[in-house]
Amino acid sequence: MNKSSKVVEKKYLVPFVLITSLFALWGFANDITNPMVAAFKTVMEISNAEASLVQFAFYGGYATMAIPAALFVQRFSYKKGILMGLVLYAIGALLFWPAAQYEAFGFFLVSLYVLTFGLAFLETTANPYILSMGSLETSTRRLNLAQAFNPMGSLLGMFVASRVVLAALASDKQRNAAGELIFSSLDEATKVAIKTHDLMVIRNPYVILGLVVIIMIVVIAMAKMPKTGHATHIHPMQSFKRLIKNKNYRGGVVAQVFYVAAQIMCWTFIIQYAENLGISKATAQMYNIVAMGIFLASRFISTFLMKYVNSRKLLMWFAMGGMLTISGTILIEGMLGLYCLVATSAFMSLMFPTIYGVALKGVGQDATLGAAGLVMAIVGGALMPPLQGAIIDLGTVGFLPAVNFSFVLPFICFIVIAIYGYRSYQAQIVS
């Protein structure tokens, strides 16, 4: 590797900054939404499994729209793909207003589903666009750098969730002397008033977010964006056939499914894990913020390490580190187990962009459809959280609290990622 190669060339600096800002924008949406599982569980008086439909709707939108987004980008351009994504993002966020008026959980799910149509467009477009802004040699480092701004948005989303939403939920403050929730036992009139108040609290950040996205639409529309690395006039089936024969790409899609599942489970159910220790939702979310801070710091550190260590080998090592910390989360009851869960974020930091960059290496003109496949892999965040929620609802599993045992699922995910890191590294050595 030529260590002197520039990660971002001067001619791409302004568009790189603009597109990188989008990473923070969808990071905010991701991580203000994760704690809503716990919020809706209490406000709507539903089970963990039912509340996890928030994640099913949110990440299911990626699976639905990733391929159409790729076809749209191939037909038009990266810039138009980004603008379409921002429009859908704004619509989904603003739909929270009527959802709160109707006080219907299903309406909130539809709003999130539409919102992530927009995120699917943005991720399908922005990731390969960043990869193409410079040399192939520095593409993975460049994407890791851009992705480092994603957790900045995530941190803000977590902070808003903790301080603006969870801390203001009247339903979560209805507790007895022992600290147990008693919201469900209140009289119906009181519950209706509290529910109306709390749904408005949940609504407001999303509506403000929708207005911010509208501002971004104007900025991007007026900006001059370079035409680079854009594949046009390629038959989708031809691209699909080439991609499906690419062993490295196939493995990357599978690894990405399991990575996103692990990330969403660790960040969603940290609240339930902490609540099991007698910690309130708002305080529990602060542990999530610490986890994201560790994630952010580790993202910059891992990007630096890639200058000296093969990214595929680093991926394998980090996956093994995740297996170690999540083992502590499962087996150790009490605060030490919670600390292990928080520490897991350090090892997740490089996974998404590294898997993404490694999987797309060498796919050439098929990068747009290939990116869509990797964005579809985000469906892992829709499939596994409801399963983990169902396990948590069991109460206990053997000698362990069910919330502890439920983290067996992320452990399995890290095994899959470690295998992909090892195999892709071995394949690179052979070639």
C-alpha positions as CSV (number, residue, x, y, z in Angstrom):
1,M,0.0,0.0,0.0
2,N,1.3,3.4,-0.9
3,K,1.1,5.3,2.4
4,S,1.4,8.7,0.6
5,S,-1.8,8.3,-1.4
6,K,-4.3,11.0,-0.4
7,V,-7.5,9.8,1.1
8,V,-9.5,12.8,-0.3
9,E,-8.1,14.8,-3.2
10,K,-8.5,18.6,-3.2
11,K,-10.8,18.6,-6.2
12,Y,-13.3,16.3,-4.3
13,L,-13.1,18.1,-0.9
14,V,-16.3,20.1,-1.1
15,P,-18.6,17.4,-2.5
16,F,-16.9,15.0,0.0
17,V,-17.9,17.2,2.9
18,L,-21.5,17.6,1.6
19,I,-22.0,13.9,1.1
20,T,-20.3,13.1,4.4
21,S,-22.8,15.4,6.2
22,L,-25.5,13.0,5.1
23,F,-23.8,10.2,7.0
24,A,-24.4,12.2,10.2
25,L,-28.0,12.8,9.1
26,W,-29.0,9.2,8.8
27,G,-27.0,8.4,11.9
28,F,-29.3,10.7,13.8
29,A,-32.4,8.9,12.5
30,N,-31.0,5.5,13.4
31,D,-30.1,6.3,16.9
32,I,-33.0,8.4,18.0
33,T,-35.2,5.5,16.8
34,N,-33.5,2.7,18.7
35,P,-34.6,3.9,22.1
36,M,-38.2,4.3,20.8
37,V,-38.6,0.5,21.2
38,A,-38.5,1.0,25.0
39,A,-40.6,4.2,24.8
40,F,-43.4,2.6,22.7
41,K,-43.4,-0.5,24.9
42,T,-44.4,1.5,27.9
43,V,-46.6,4.2,26.3
44,M,-48.5,1.7,24.1
45,E,-48.5,-1.1,26.8
46,I,-47.1,-3.7,24.5
47,S,-44.5,-6.5,24.8
48,N,-40.8,-6.3,23.9
49,A,-41.5,-8.4,20.8
50,E,-44.3,-6.1,19.6
51,A,-42.3,-2.9,20.4
52,S,-39.4,-4.4,18.3
53,L,-41.7,-3.9,15.3
54,V,-40.2,-0.4,15.3
55,Q,-37.0,-1.9,14.2
56,F,-38.8,-4.2,11.8
57,A,-40.4,-1.2,10.1
58,F,-37.3,0.9,10.2
59,Y,-34.8,-1.6,8.8
60,G,-37.4,-3.3,6.6
61,G,-37.6,0.0,4.6
62,Y,-34.0,-0.5,3.6
63,A,-34.7,-4.0,2.2
64,T,-37.7,-2.8,0.3
65,M,-36.1,0.3,-1.4
66,A,-32.4,-0.6,-1.9
67,I,-32.8,-2.2,-5.3
68,P,-35.2,0.4,-6.7
69,A,-32.8,3.1,-5.4
70,A,-29.9,1.5,-7.3
71,L,-32.0,1.3,-10.5
72,F,-33.0,4.9,-10.0
73,V,-29.3,6.0,-9.6
74,Q,-28.3,4.0,-12.7
75,R,-31.0,5.6,-14.7
76,F,-30.3,9.2,-13.5
77,S,-27.4,10.2,-11.3
78,Y,-25.9,10.1,-7.8
79,K,-27.1,13.7,-7.2
80,K,-30.7,12.9,-8.1
81,G,-30.6,9.7,-6.1
82,I,-29.5,11.7,-3.0
83,L,-32.2,14.3,-3.6
84,M,-34.9,11.6,-3.9
85,G,-33.6,10.1,-0.7
86,L,-33.8,13.4,1.2
87,V,-37.4,14.0,-0.1
88,L,-38.6,10.6,1.2
89,Y,-36.7,11.1,4.4
90,A,-38.5,14.4,5.0
91,I,-41.9,12.9,4.2
92,G,-41.4,10.0,6.6
93,A,-40.3,12.3,9.4
94,L,-43.1,14.8,9.0
95,L,-45.7,11.9,9.0
96,F,-45.0,11.6,12.7
97,W,-47.3,14.7,13.1
98,P,-50.5,12.9,12.0
99,A,-49.3,9.6,13.6
100,A,-49.3,11.4,17.0
101,Q,-52.7,12.9,16.3
102,Y,-54.2,9.5,15.6
103,E,-52.3,7.9,18.4
104,A,-51.9,4.8,16.3
105,F,-48.8,2.6,16.7
106,G,-49.3,1.3,13.2
107,F,-49.2,4.8,11.8
108,F,-45.8,5.4,13.5
109,L,-44.5,2.2,11.9
110,V,-45.6,3.4,8.5
111,S,-43.9,6.7,9.1
112,L,-40.6,5.0,10.0
113,Y,-41.0,2.7,7.0
114,V,-41.3,5.6,4.6
115,L,-38.5,7.5,6.3
116,T,-36.2,4.6,5.7
117,F,-37.1,4.5,2.0
118,G,-35.2,7.8,2.0
119,L,-32.3,6.4,4.0
120,A,-32.1,3.4,1.6
121,F,-31.7,5.9,-1.3
122,L,-29.0,7.9,0.7
123,E,-27.0,4.9,1.7
124,T,-27.2,3.2,-1.7
125,T,-26.0,6.4,-3.3
126,A,-23.6,8.0,-0.8
127,N,-21.4,5.0,0.0
128,P,-20.3,4.1,-3.5
129,Y,-20.1,7.8,-4.3
130,I,-17.6,8.3,-1.5
131,L,-15.7,5.2,-2.7
132,S,-15.4,6.7,-6.2
133,M,-14.1,10.1,-5.0
134,G,-10.4,9.2,-5.5
135,S,-8.1,6.2,-6.0
136,L,-9.2,2.6,-5.5
137,E,-6.2,2.1,-3.2
138,T,-7.6,4.5,-0.6
139,S,-11.3,3.8,-1.1
140,T,-11.8,1.7,2.1
141,R,-10.0,4.3,4.2
142,R,-12.0,7.1,2.6
143,L,-15.3,5.4,3.4
144,N,-14.2,4.7,6.9
145,L,-13.4,8.4,7.3
146,A,-16.8,9.4,5.9
147,Q,-18.5,6.8,8.1
148,A,-16.7,8.3,11.1
149,F,-19.2,11.2,10.9
150,N,-22.1,8.8,11.1
151,P,-21.7,8.2,14.9
152,M,-21.5,12.0,15.4
153,G,-25.1,12.2,14.2
154,S,-25.9,9.0,16.2
155,L,-24.5,10.7,19.4
156,L,-26.8,13.7,18.8
157,G,-29.7,11.3,18.2
158,M,-29.0,9.4,21.4
159,F,-28.7,12.6,23.4
160,V,-32.0,13.9,22.1
161,A,-33.6,10.5,22.8
162,S,-32.3,10.5,26.3
163,R,-32.7,14.2,27.3
164,V,-35.7,15.3,25.2
165,V,-37.7,12.1,24.8
166,L,-37.1,9.4,27.4
167,A,-36.5,11.9,30.3
168,A,-39.8,13.6,29.4
169,L,-42.0,10.5,29.2
170,A,-44.7,10.8,31.9
171,S,-45.5,7.1,31.5
172,D,-42.0,6.1,32.6
173,K,-42.3,8.3,35.8
174,Q,-45.3,6.4,37.1
175,R,-43.5,4.2,39.6
176,N,-44.1,2.8,43.1
177,A,-41.8,3.1,46.1
178,A,-39.8,0.1,44.8
179,G,-39.2,1.8,41.5
180,E,-41.5,-0.6,39.5
181,L,-43.6,0.8,36.7
182,I,-47.3,1.2,37.5
183,F,-48.5,3.0,34.4
184,S,-50.6,0.0,33.2
185,S,-52.5,0.0,36.6
186,L,-53.6,3.7,36.4
187,D,-57.2,4.6,35.7
188,E,-58.1,4.9,32.0
189,A,-58.6,8.6,31.9
190,T,-55.2,9.2,33.4
191,K,-53.6,6.8,31.0
192,V,-55.2,8.5,28.0
193,A,-53.9,11.9,29.1
194,I,-50.4,10.6,29.7
195,K,-50.4,8.7,26.4
196,T,-51.4,11.8,24.5
197,H,-48.6,13.8,26.2
198,D,-45.9,11.2,25.6
199,L,-46.7,10.6,21.9
200,M,-46.3,14.4,21.4
201,V,-42.9,14.1,23.1
202,I,-42.0,11.3,20.7
203,R,-43.3,13.2,17.7
204,N,-41.5,16.6,18.0
205,P,-37.9,15.6,17.3
206,Y,-38.9,13.8,14.1
207,V,-40.9,16.8,12.8
208,I,-37.9,19.1,13.5
209,L,-35.7,16.6,11.8
210,G,-38.0,16.7,8.7
211,L,-37.5,20.5,8.5
212,V,-33.7,20.1,8.8
213,V,-33.8,17.6,5.9
214,I,-35.8,20.1,3.8
215,I,-32.9,22.6,4.3
216,M,-30.4,19.9,3.1
217,I,-32.5,19.3,0.0
218,V,-32.1,23.0,-0.9
219,V,-28.3,22.9,-0.2
220,I,-27.6,19.7,-2.2
221,A,-29.8,20.9,-5.1
222,M,-27.8,24.1,-5.5
223,A,-24.4,22.4,-5.1
224,K,-22.3,21.3,-8.1
225,M,-21.5,17.6,-7.7
226,P,-18.9,15.7,-9.7
227,K,-19.9,12.9,-12.1
228,T,-17.6,10.1,-11.0
229,G,-17.7,6.4,-11.0
230,H,-21.3,6.3,-12.1
231,A,-22.3,3.2,-13.9
232,T,-25.0,3.8,-16.6
233,H,-26.6,1.6,-19.3
234,I,-25.8,-1.6,-17.5
235,H,-28.5,-4.3,-17.6
236,P,-29.4,-5.1,-13.9
237,M,-29.6,-8.8,-14.5
238,Q,-26.1,-8.8,-16.0
239,S,-24.8,-7.0,-12.9
240,F,-26.7,-9.4,-10.7
241,K,-25.3,-12.5,-12.3
242,R,-21.7,-11.2,-12.1
243,L,-22.2,-10.2,-8.4
244,I,-23.8,-13.5,-7.4
245,K,-20.8,-15.4,-8.9
246,N,-18.4,-13.2,-6.8
247,K,-17.6,-15.2,-3.7
248,N,-16.1,-12.2,-1.9
249,Y,-19.2,-10.0,-2.6
250,R,-21.6,-12.8,-1.5
251,G,-19.8,-13.3,1.7
252,G,-19.8,-9.5,2.3
253,V,-23.6,-9.3,2.0
254,V,-24.0,-12.2,4.5
255,A,-21.5,-10.6,6.9
256,Q,-23.3,-7.2,6.6
257,V,-26.7,-8.8,7.5
258,F,-25.2,-10.2,10.7
259,Y,-23.2,-7.1,11.5
260,V,-26.2,-4.7,11.3
261,A,-28.3,-7.3,13.3
262,A,-25.6,-7.3,16.0
263,Q,-25.3,-3.5,16.1
264,I,-29.0,-2.9,16.4
265,M,-29.5,-5.5,19.0
266,C,-26.6,-4.2,21.2
267,W,-27.8,-0.6,20.9
268,T,-31.6,-1.3,21.2
269,F,-31.6,-3.7,24.1
270,I,-29.0,-2.0,26.2
271,I,-31.9,-0.1,27.8
272,Q,-33.7,-3.4,28.7
273,Y,-30.4,-4.8,30.0
274,A,-29.9,-1.7,32.2
275,E,-33.6,-1.7,33.3
276,N,-33.1,-5.3,34.5
277,L,-30.5,-3.8,36.9
278,G,-33.0,-1.2,38.2
279,I,-31.8,1.7,36.0
280,S,-34.4,4.1,34.5
281,K,-34.8,4.4,30.7
282,A,-33.3,7.9,30.6
283,T,-30.2,6.8,32.6
284,A,-29.9,3.6,30.6
285,Q,-29.8,5.7,27.4
286,M,-26.8,7.6,28.8
287,Y,-24.9,4.2,28.8
288,N,-25.8,4.0,25.1
289,I,-24.4,7.5,24.6
290,V,-21.1,6.3,26.2
291,A,-21.1,3.3,24.0
292,M,-21.5,5.5,20.9
293,G,-18.7,7.8,22.1
294,I,-16.5,4.7,22.3
295,F,-17.7,3.6,18.9
296,L,-16.8,7.1,17.4
297,A,-13.3,7.1,19.0
298,S,-12.6,3.6,17.8
299,R,-13.8,4.4,14.3
300,F,-11.1,7.1,14.0
301,I,-8.5,4.8,15.6
302,S,-9.3,1.9,13.3
303,T,-9.2,4.2,10.2
304,F,-5.7,5.2,11.3
305,L,-4.7,1.6,11.9
306,M,-5.7,0.6,8.4
307,K,-2.8,2.6,7.1
308,Y,-0.6,0.0,8.6
309,V,-2.7,-3.2,9.1
310,N,-4.7,-5.0,6.4
311,S,-8.4,-4.0,6.8
312,R,-9.5,-7.7,6.4
313,K,-7.3,-8.9,9.2
314,L,-8.4,-6.0,11.4
315,L,-12.0,-6.9,10.7
316,M,-11.3,-10.5,11.9
317,W,-9.6,-9.3,15.1
318,F,-12.3,-6.8,15.9
319,A,-15.0,-9.5,15.5
320,M,-13.1,-11.7,17.9
321,G,-12.9,-8.8,20.3
322,G,-16.7,-8.4,20.0
323,M,-17.2,-12.1,20.8
324,L,-15.1,-11.6,24.0
325,T,-17.0,-8.6,25.3
326,I,-20.4,-10.0,24.4
327,S,-19.5,-13.2,26.3
328,G,-19.1,-11.0,29.4
329,T,-22.5,-9.4,28.7
330,I,-24.1,-12.9,28.6
331,L,-22.4,-14.6,31.5
332,I,-21.8,-11.7,34.0
333,E,-24.8,-10.4,35.9
334,G,-24.7,-6.9,37.2
335,M,-22.9,-3.7,36.2
336,L,-19.8,-5.5,34.9
337,G,-22.0,-7.2,32.3
338,L,-23.4,-3.8,31.3
339,Y,-19.9,-2.4,31.0
340,C,-19.0,-5.4,28.7
341,L,-22.0,-4.5,26.5
342,V,-20.9,-0.9,26.3
343,A,-17.3,-1.9,25.4
344,T,-18.6,-4.1,22.5
345,S,-19.2,-0.8,20.5
346,A,-15.4,-0.4,20.3
347,F,-15.2,-3.6,18.2
348,M,-18.2,-2.8,16.1
349,S,-16.8,0.5,15.0
350,L,-15.0,-0.5,11.8
351,M,-17.3,-3.3,10.7
352,F,-19.9,-1.7,8.4
353,P,-17.7,0.4,6.2
354,T,-14.9,-2.2,6.1
355,I,-17.3,-5.0,5.1
356,Y,-18.8,-2.6,2.6
357,G,-15.4,-1.6,1.1
358,V,-14.0,-5.1,1.0
359,A,-17.2,-6.6,-0.6
360,L,-17.3,-4.0,-3.3
361,K,-13.6,-4.2,-4.2
362,G,-13.1,-5.2,-7.8
363,V,-16.8,-5.2,-8.8
364,G,-16.2,-2.3,-11.1
365,Q,-19.2,-1.2,-13.1
366,D,-21.5,-3.3,-10.9
367,A,-20.8,-1.1,-7.9
368,T,-24.2,0.6,-7.9
369,L,-26.2,-2.6,-7.8
370,G,-23.6,-4.1,-5.5
371,A,-24.1,-1.2,-3.1
372,A,-27.8,-1.9,-3.2
373,G,-27.3,-5.5,-2.1
374,L,-25.2,-4.3,0.8
375,V,-27.8,-1.7,1.8
376,M,-30.5,-4.5,1.6
377,A,-28.3,-6.4,4.1
378,I,-29.4,-3.8,6.6
379,V,-32.6,-5.9,6.8
380,G,-30.6,-7.8,9.5
381,G,-31.6,-5.0,11.8
382,A,-35.3,-5.8,11.0
383,L,-35.2,-9.5,11.5
384,M,-33.3,-10.2,14.7
385,P,-34.4,-7.6,17.2
386,P,-38.0,-9.0,17.3
387,L,-36.5,-12.4,18.0
388,Q,-34.3,-10.9,20.8
389,G,-37.4,-9.1,22.1
390,A,-39.3,-12.4,22.2
391,I,-36.4,-14.0,24.2
392,I,-36.4,-11.1,26.7
393,D,-40.1,-11.6,27.2
394,L,-39.4,-15.1,28.6
395,G,-38.1,-13.6,31.8
396,T,-35.4,-16.2,32.5
397,V,-33.6,-18.8,30.4
398,G,-31.9,-21.5,32.5
399,F,-29.8,-19.9,35.2
400,L,-29.6,-16.6,33.4
401,P,-31.9,-13.6,33.1
402,A,-33.5,-13.8,29.6
403,V,-32.1,-10.3,28.7
404,N,-28.6,-11.6,29.3
405,F,-29.1,-14.8,27.4
406,S,-30.7,-12.9,24.5
407,F,-27.2,-11.5,23.6
408,V,-26.3,-15.0,22.3
409,L,-27.7,-13.6,19.0
410,P,-25.0,-10.9,18.7
411,F,-22.4,-13.4,19.7
412,I,-23.4,-15.6,16.7
413,C,-23.3,-12.6,14.5
414,F,-19.7,-11.8,15.4
415,I,-18.7,-15.4,14.6
416,V,-20.0,-15.0,11.1
417,I,-18.1,-11.6,10.7
418,A,-14.9,-13.2,12.0
419,I,-15.2,-16.0,9.4
420,Y,-15.7,-13.5,6.6
421,G,-12.7,-11.4,7.7
422,Y,-10.5,-14.5,7.8
423,R,-11.7,-15.9,4.5
424,S,-11.4,-12.6,2.7
425,Y,-7.9,-12.0,4.1
426,Q,-6.8,-15.5,3.0
427,A,-8.3,-15.0,-0.5
428,Q,-6.4,-11.7,-0.8
429,I,-3.1,-13.4,0.1
430,V,-3.7,-16.2,-2.5
431,S,-4.5,-13.7,-5.2
